Amino acid sequence: MRPDVRRLLWLQAVNILLAAIAGVVLVIGIDQGAAALMGVPSDFILGGFGAALMIGVAVVVLVFAALAFRGMARGARYAPLFAMLGWALLWFPLELALSVLMPGSPAAQFAATAVSGLGVALSLAVLGSTKPR
């Protein structure tokens, strides 16, 4: 396998990972929104605004992941820009989702920053590179 094709496969795997993480954030946001609507005590949920923010941004990130995936498959040079925007937008909703999974732990902020930062750095590193057609 040629090195440029191998690199493209790794980049597409990162785009799929972006979509998968956004999907998990979307599911957690829907769960938090349902809990807010059902009247669960506020100690266990983020509230309606946090859930709406998670759902809305996760849907936008899923669109960016799909645009990046399709753009890279077609060989567009700008396609990693969509992935970079997706990783950058995912930071805050991912932090909210991790704070739901790990209540009271400061590791949620560090983990969300590390994941989003690595995704942005990888997307920026390949932004101007050529893709196989």
HUUR-V708655 format. One record per backbone hydrogen bond with DSSP energy under -1.0 kcal/mol. NH is the residue of the N-H (numbers start at 1). CO is the residue of the C=O. If there is no record, write none. Layout:
[[NH/CO] [NH/CO]]
//
This chain:
[[6/2] [7/3] [8/4] [9/5] [10/6] [11/7] [12/8] [13/9] [14/10] [15/11] [16/12] [17/13] [18/14] [19/15] [20/16] [21/17] [22/18] [23/19] [24/20] [25/21] [26/22] [27/23] [28/24] [29/25] [30/26] [31/27] [32/28] [33/29] [34/30] [35/31] [36/32] [37/33] [38/34] [40/35] [44/41] [51/47] [52/48] [53/49] [54/50] [55/51] [56/52] [57/53] [58/54] [59/55] [60/56] [61/57] [62/58] [63/59] [64/60] [65/61] [66/62] [67/63] [68/64] [69/65] [70/66] [71/67] [72/68] [73/69] [74/70] [76/71] [81/78] [83/79] [84/80] [85/81] [86/82] [87/83] [88/84] [89/85] [90/86] [94/90] [95/91] [96/92] [97/93] [98/94] [99/95] [100/96] [101/97] [102/98] [105/102] [108/105] [110/106] [111/107] [112/108] [113/109] [114/110] [115/111] [116/112] [117/113] [118/114] [119/115] [120/116] [121/117] [122/118] [123/119] [124/120] [125/121] [126/122]]
//
